[in-house]
Every structure is written in C-alpha cells, then in structure tokens.
C-alpha cells in the first residue's frame, strides 16, 4: 500500500477493511511482550493508518471491479472468509473486555513496576482460563521492562531473565489464609508440573465476604504467612516464582465464591476489579 499501489476505489475499500480487521485483531488479541515488545502494537497500528491514507491518493475514483480470473476469484473468496473469521475474533475480544456484574474489589498485588495482563477478560478469545469454572475471570500477570518486553533477553534462557521473577507479592485484601503451599521447587524453563498445577500458592478468605482469592506459581520458601494467619491488605505475602503447571514465571490470580466447589478448579469464578478497573489482555498496571 505504501509503494506503487493504484487500485480502484472498490478494491481499495475492500483491502483496507480486510487489512484493518487483521491488524486490529492482532492489536487486541496478540501477546505482544512475548514476541516483539508491547509498544510495537501501536507502531504497527499507526503505520497501517499512514499507509492507508497515503495509498488513497493513488486510488482511481470508481468502484468498478474488472472481471476476475478463477484464481483471483478464489483468492478473493479466501481473503473475505479469513476476514470474517478475524472480524468474529475481534468482536469477541472486544465483548470480553466488558465488566460482568457483581465483581469483587481487590487491591492489585504487585507494586513498583509496570505490569502486563497476558490473560484476562470474560471469554476464551482473550483469556484461556475461561474454560475452567473457578478460573473463569483469572489473570496471568507479567512484568515489563522499559522496552515493553517481559524479559531482559529477547530469548530468555534462565528464570532471572524474566522481569517478574522474584517480584514481591502483596495481599489484595484483608482476610484469613486458608491454604498455603511453599515446598514445590521452581521449574527450569520448558518444564511443567501438571500434577501440581498451582505450584506454591495461597488461598485467602476475604474478610466479611464469601470470596476466596487464589495467588499461584509462587517462589519456594518465599511465603511470609502460613495457613491460619490473618493478613491485611498490602501486607507482603511472598514472591513470584515458576512453580506448578506454568510455561514461564508469572503471577496467576483469581477469585472464587466460597462453598461452590474446589477453589482451584470447580468453584464458581468471580470477576475482579482493581481501582474500579476490570483488567483484560494487553492492559497495563503501573505503580
């Protein structure tokens, strides 16, 4: 579109729509810090707008489509079909950003940095946890460096390369610690522990409510509390590790309604808000 691009107006509109759907599908759904950095999503979106505006100057002002060969007609049908698929995903991702009713208000459990929501939202398009009842509104949280990357190396090779590894975790609410696991070892990159999916974790019964808050994948021997302890909002609890069924260091957080089943898997998940924000994929939280 930037170079020698001289279609008629009809073709230009069709291509801009299809390209735009694809670009903004990536913008809303892509896990940018994992590949090329969070801020690249804005660079690509702006570049698309500039290329579209520049190409418009060369467009022939008519809607006539010349007769297409079978090959070009097939490619056109394929492009429109893919565009429809990407449009459905885009609309689904946008729909997943709306805050459901009856959410629980919590304090964000990480401080002193810029944190990125890798998985979050109310549907599977932007939150792979949605298929698990208790984790329907769960968050997976990474920490970013100044370049918008979750690792200090483009290809992380050890746990310490990840910005979030070892970051302090603070209590998101006042409450009672009802479960505390601290003995599972950190896993090497590429390893997972499906037998202990949460790894080291804390379960906190929120004060004066029917809500249990789960914080998972914690660093071994880092917990400052134990089962039966009363905690205050903002109290240091432990550190982010790489334990359990996880692909890399991150903090998993979800809330579940008490007495509705296993709080890790089968309970009834509850939406969470932080300073009145319902966090979804590609959101940033800075402190």
N, C-alpha and C positions, 0 to 999 in steps of 0.2 A: 504493500500500500504506500510505502514511503517513496519508492523509486518510480519507474515509468509505468504508471498504473492508470489506464484510460478506459474504464468500463462505462456502460450507460447507467443511468440513474437507478433503474430497476435492479440491475446486478449489484451495484454499489450498496444499495439499501439492504439487499438480502445478505451480502457478505458482511457488512458492518454488524448486522443483527446477530448472525451466526458467530462471528469472531468475538463480539461483545459478550454473548452468552458464555462462551468458553472462557474468556479472560476473567469475567466476574464470578464464574463458577470456581475457578482457581483462587480468586481473591478471597472468597468467603469460606471455602472448604479446605484449601491447601494448608498443610502443616509447614509453613514457611521456614521457621527457625531450624528445622531439621535438615534442610537441604541448602538453602542459599541466604538465609537471614530474613528476619521479619520485615524489614523496611523495603525489601525488593518488591513486595506485593504492591506498594504504592508506585514505585518506579515503573513497573510494567503497566499498571492501570493508566498512569499519566501518559506513557509512551503510546498506548493504544489510542487515547483521545487525540493526541497530537497528530499521529499518523492518519487517523480518520479525517480530521479537519484538513490536513494538507492534501490528502488524496481527493477530497471533494472538489478542489479547484480544477482537477483534470476530468471530472465526470461529464459525459455527454448528457445534455439535459433532455433525455427522453427515456421512456420506460420500456422500449421495445427490446424483447429478447430474440436474438437470432435463433434460427432453427438448430436444435441441438442434435448431435450425433448420439447413437445409443450409448457410447462410452461416457460422454459428458452428461447425458441424462441420468445414467446410473450413478455417477459421482454426485450429481445434484441431489438425487433421492437419498443417497447415503449421508451427505452433509446435513440435509434437513432432518433426517432421522436422528443423527448424533446430536444435532442442535436441540431437538425436542427432549432427548434424554438429559442433556446438560441443563436445559431450562427447568425440567422437573426437579433435578437435584438442587439447582439454585433456589427455586421456590421453596423446596423442602427445608433447605438450610436456613432460609430467612424465617420460615414458620417456626423452626426450632429455637429461635432467639427470643420469642415472646415468653415472658414470665408467667408460669402457671399460677393459679390462685393458691392461697393457703401455704405460703412459703415460711421457712423459719429464718429469722435474722441472726447471723453469726458475725464474729469478728474474723477478718482474714488472718490465717495462721502463720503467715510469713512476713518478715519485715526486712528493711534495709536492702532494697534492691528492686529490680524490675522483673515481674513475674508474668508468665505467659500461660494462657489456658490452651492446652493441646486438645483435650476432650472436655466438652461441656455443652449443655443445651438439652432440649426436651425431646429430641428424636435422634435416630441412629445415623442420620446423614452427617451430623457434626459431633456425635457423642456415641462411641461404640459401647458404652456401658448400658445403654437403654434397654438392651435385651435381657438384662439381669434385674429382677424386680427391686431388690434392695438398693441397687446402684443406678436406678433409672435417671437420677439427676447428678450423678457423681462427677467430680472434676479430677483431671490429671493436670498437675501444675509443674511447669519447668521454670527455670530462672534464666534470664538473658544477660549477655554481656553488652558492652557499648555498641557492638556491631549488629545486635539483634540476633545473635546465634546462641544456642543453648550450651555450646561447648567452646572452649578456648582453642581447640583444634578443629579444622574442617572435618577431619576423620578422627573422632575420639578413640583412643586406644586403652585408656585406663579410667577408673572411676573419678579420679581427681580432675580429669579434663572437664567434667561437667560442672557448670557453674553452680548448680543447685546442690551438688553432693556435699553433705556436711553442714548445710544451712540450718540454723536454729528454727524450731517449730514452737509456736506459742498457742496456748489454749484458745479456741474460738468461742468459748463460753464459760460461764460458771457451771460447775457440776460435779458429779461423782464418777471416779474412774471405776468402771465395772469389769473391764478386761484390760490386761496389759501383757504383751509378749515382747521379750527383749533378747532372746537367745539365738535366733536364726542368724547365720553368718551372711555378710554381704556376698553377692554373687559376682563372678567375673563377667565382663561383657560377653554377650552371646549365650549365657547360661540362664535358665529359668527354673523355678521350683513350683511346679503345678500341684504338688502335694500340700504346699502351704502357701496358697495364692496371695494372702495378705502379707506374708512375711511377718516381721515385727510390726505390731500395730497397737493402737489404743482405742478403746470404746468408752466414750464419756456420756453419761446420762445427764442431759441438760437440766439445770435447776428449774424447778417449777414448770415442767413441761413433760410431754410424753415422747420426747425426741432423744435418740441416741446418735451421737456423732462419731464417725469412724475416721481415723487417720492411719494410713497404711504405708508399707515399704520403708520403715524406719531403720536407722542405723543401729546395729547391735551394740548393747551396753551403753546406749546414749540416753535412755529414759531417765528422767529426774523424778518420776512418780511411779507408784505401784497400785495394784488393784486395791480399792477401798479408800484411796486418798481423795480428799476434796480439793478441787482445783478452782482457781479464779481466772476469769477472762484475762488473757495477756500473759499468763504465767508460762515460763519456759517448761516445755514438755520433753524435748529430745531433739534429734537431728534427722535430716533426710538421708536415707541410705539407698541400698539397692537389694532389698531382700524380698523374697516371695516370687510370684509369677509376674515378673516385670522385665522389660527389654532394656531399660536404662534407668538411672537414678531420676526419681520424680516423687512428688507427694500426691497420693491418692486421698481424696476426701469425699465422704458422702454422709447424708443424714437419713435416718430411717425411723419409722414410727414404732415405738416400743410395743412388745407383745403381739407383733404381727408375723413373727417367724424369725428365722436366723438373721441377725442384723447385718451379716456379711453378704447374704445371697437371696434369701427368700422373703425377707421382710418387705414392708411397703415403703418404697423410697419417697423422700420428701424434698421438694425444691428448696434451695438455699439462696439467701441474698446476703450481700456484703456491702454495707453502707448503701443499702437500697438498690444494689446492682445485682441482676441475675446474670452471672458470668457464663459466657459461651466461647466456643472455639475462636481463637485469634484475638480475644480480649487481652488487654494488658492491665496489670495492677502494679502501681508504683508506690513505694514508701521511702 
